[in-house]
């Protein structure tokens, strides 16, 4: 659907490689392609997790190509912001576990796509930033919202309003990433973590993810109610019976994702 994204399936894992050298900037084509890829993966019941990575040695992704905005065309801005939003929101709603393997500079939309993932693994040399205000713009692909949810208002304001670049160790300290690894190891670690997901029931994982992310739009007391409802709903699934009986029979469960 686009040569700017390479999709490979490794067992229950889908690996999406950004492929728009030199800096993996996002385009209308790649943003629409990402949304379509994730939708198709949602329909593939054999896929439990996805890893988003880059083959570039320097860049994870540098975000949007600023040439798109050079003439100040508001209609272009409206369209591109919609493509960014639709792509990254679709990624955020992937039913399985999404893991960003950040191996290079993650700037602007390049950081925002990582923020849309469930888990971020960064290599020790990585730097991250949302520098849009330095060129008269703002993060329009979830950056102001997702970054604040992860690191709190203070650090979100420091990064967005002051243009602070964050290196991997500091990103780990403030909760921007979940793990820091040696150079060249982010994809390996992401795939290792994605492999662990296959030990869990995929329908239970999807329900748990829905509950965790429900805090973005629901009050806590509503979340407690939904938690109990989804717990009971799992008893309509084959995986619930398989998981409990496999444990009782001391064998490895065979998940069917239904």
C-alpha positions in Angstrom: 0.0 0.0 0.0 3.1 2.3 0.4 6.8 1.6 0.0 7.4 4.1 2.9 6.4 1.4 5.4 7.7 -2.2 5.3 5.5 -4.7 7.1 6.8 -8.1 8.1 5.1 -10.7 10.3 7.1 -12.8 12.7 4.7 -15.3 14.3 2.3 -13.3 16.3 4.3 -10.1 15.9 3.9 -7.5 13.1 7.1 -5.4 12.5 6.5 -2.1 10.8 9.7 -0.4 9.5 9.6 3.3 8.6 11.3 3.5 5.2 11.5 7.2 4.0 15.1 8.1 4.0 17.0 10.1 5.0 15.0 11.1 8.1 11.7 9.1 7.9 9.6 12.2 7.6 5.9 11.5 7.4 3.9 12.2 4.2 0.2 12.0 3.3 1.0 8.6 1.7 2.8 7.2 4.7 0.3 8.5 7.2 -2.6 7.0 5.3 -0.6 3.9 4.9 0.0 3.6 8.6 -3.7 3.9 9.4 -4.5 1.2 6.8 -1.8 -1.1 8.0 -3.0 -1.0 11.6 -6.6 -1.5 10.6 -5.6 -4.6 8.6 -3.6 -5.9 11.6 -6.6 -5.4 13.8 -8.5 -7.8 11.5 -5.7 -10.4 11.5 -6.5 -12.5 14.6 -3.1 -14.1 14.5 -1.3 -10.8 15.3 -1.0 -10.0 19.0 1.5 -7.2 19.0 3.3 -4.8 16.7 6.8 -3.2 16.7 7.4 0.1 15.0 11.1 0.7 14.1 13.5 2.5 11.7 16.4 1.1 9.7 18.0 4.6 9.7 21.1 4.8 11.9 20.5 8.5 12.8 16.7 9.0 12.7 13.8 7.2 14.2 11.7 9.9 12.6 12.1 13.6 12.1 8.3 14.2 11.9 6.6 16.3 9.2 8.4 17.6 6.1 8.3 21.4 6.7 8.4 22.1 3.0 4.6 21.2 3.2 4.0 24.3 5.2 6.4 26.8 3.6 3.7 28.7 1.7 1.4 29.0 4.7 -1.6 27.3 3.0 -4.2 26.7 5.6 -6.0 24.0 3.6 -2.8 22.0 3.4 -2.3 22.4 7.2 -5.9 21.3 7.8 -5.5 18.2 5.7 -2.0 17.2 7.0 -3.1 17.6 10.6 -6.1 15.4 9.9 -3.9 12.7 8.3 -1.5 12.8 11.3 -4.4 12.6 13.8 -6.2 9.8 12.1 -3.0 7.7 11.6 -1.7 8.1 15.2 -5.1 7.7 16.8 -5.6 4.5 14.8 -2.2 3.3 16.1 -3.2 4.2 19.6 -6.3 2.1 19.3 -4.6 -1.0 17.9 -6.2 -3.9 19.9 -2.9 -5.5 20.7 0.3 -4.1 22.2 2.3 -1.6 20.2 6.0 -1.0 21.0 8.2 1.8 19.5 11.9 0.8 19.1 13.5 4.3 19.1 17.0 4.0 17.7 17.7 7.6 16.7 16.4 11.2 16.8 12.7 11.3 17.4 11.5 14.8 16.7 8.0 16.4 16.3 5.7 13.9 14.6 8.5 11.3 15.0 8.1 11.5 18.8 4.3 11.7 18.5 4.1 8.4 16.7 6.1 6.9 19.6 3.8 8.5 22.1 0.9 6.8 20.3 2.4 3.4 21.0 1.8 1.5 24.3 5.5 1.1 25.2 8.7 2.9 24.1 12.2 1.4 24.1 14.9 3.9 23.5 18.6 3.4 22.7 21.1 5.2 25.0 22.2 7.8 22.3 18.6 8.9 21.4 17.3 12.4 21.8 13.7 13.4 21.7 11.9 16.7 21.3 8.7 18.4 20.2 10.2 21.5 18.6 7.2 22.8 16.6 6.9 26.1 18.5 10.4 27.0 17.3 9.1 27.2 13.7 5.7 28.8 14.6 3.8 25.6 14.8 2.5 23.2 17.5 2.4 19.4 17.9 -0.9 18.5 16.2 -0.7 14.7 16.3 -1.5 14.1 19.9 1.7 15.5 21.3 0.3 18.0 23.7 -2.1 15.5 25.1 -0.1 12.2 25.1 3.1 13.8 26.4 1.3 15.4 29.3 -0.4 12.2 30.2 3.0 10.4 30.4 5.3 13.0 32.0 2.9 15.6 33.6 2.4 19.2 32.9 5.8 20.4 34.1 7.9 18.4 31.7 5.4 18.7 28.9 5.7 22.5 29.2 9.4 22.3 29.4 9.7 20.3 26.2 7.0 22.0 24.2 7.1 25.6 25.5 10.9 25.8 26.1 12.0 23.5 23.3 13.9 21.2 25.7 15.5 18.2 24.1 15.5 15.1 26.2 18.2 12.4 26.1 17.4 8.8 26.7 18.4 8.6 30.4 16.3 11.7 31.3 13.4 10.3 29.2 13.5 7.1 31.3 13.7 9.2 34.6 10.6 11.2 33.7 8.5 8.4 32.3 8.7 9.3 28.6 10.2 5.9 27.8 9.8 2.6 29.6 13.3 1.2 29.0 16.8 2.3 27.7 19.0 -0.2 25.9 22.4 -0.1 24.3 22.9 1.3 20.8 21.6 -1.1 18.2 19.4 -3.1 20.6 16.1 -1.3 20.6 14.5 -3.5 17.9 15.7 -6.7 19.5 14.4 -5.7 22.9 11.1 -4.6 21.4 10.6 -7.9 19.6 11.6 -9.7 22.8 9.0 -7.8 24.7 6.4 -8.3 22.0 7.1 -12.1 22.2 6.1 -12.0 25.9 2.7 -10.7 24.8 2.0 -14.0 23.2 2.0 -15.6 26.7 -1.1 -13.6 27.5 -4.6 -14.1 26.2 -5.0 -11.6 23.3 -8.6 -11.0 24.1 -7.7 -10.3 27.7 -4.9 -8.0 26.6 -7.3 -6.1 24.4 -9.8 -5.7 27.3 -7.0 -4.6 29.7 -5.7 -2.0 27.2 -9.2 -0.6 26.8 -9.6 -0.2 30.5 -6.2 1.4 31.0 -6.8 3.9 28.3 -10.3 4.6 29.4 -8.9 6.9 32.1 -8.3 9.4 29.3 -12.0 9.9 28.8 -13.8 8.5 31.9 -13.8 9.2 35.6 -12.3 6.7 37.9 -15.7 5.5 39.3 -16.9 4.7 35.7 -13.7 2.8 35.1 -14.3 0.5 38.1 -17.8 -0.3 36.7 -16.4 -1.0 33.2 -13.7 -3.2 34.6 -16.2 -5.6 36.2 -18.3 -5.6 33.0 -15.4 -6.5 30.8 -14.3 -9.2 33.3 -17.7 -10.9 32.9 -17.6 -10.4 29.1 -14.4 -12.5 29.0 -16.5 -15.5 30.0 -18.1 -15.4 26.5 -14.6 -16.2 25.0 -12.8 -19.4 24.2 -9.6 -18.0 25.5 -11.0 -17.6 29.0 -11.8 -21.3 29.2 -8.5 -22.3 27.6 -6.5 -20.1 29.9 -8.0 -21.3 33.2 -8.0 -25.0 32.1 -4.5 -24.8 30.8 -3.3 -23.5 34.2 -5.2 -26.2 36.1 -3.9 -28.9 33.8 -0.3 -27.5 34.0 0.2 -26.9 30.3 0.8 -24.0 28.0 -2.4 -22.4 26.7 -3.1 -22.3 23.0 -4.7 -18.9 22.4 -7.3 -18.5 19.6 -7.9 -14.8 20.1 -11.7 -15.3 20.3 
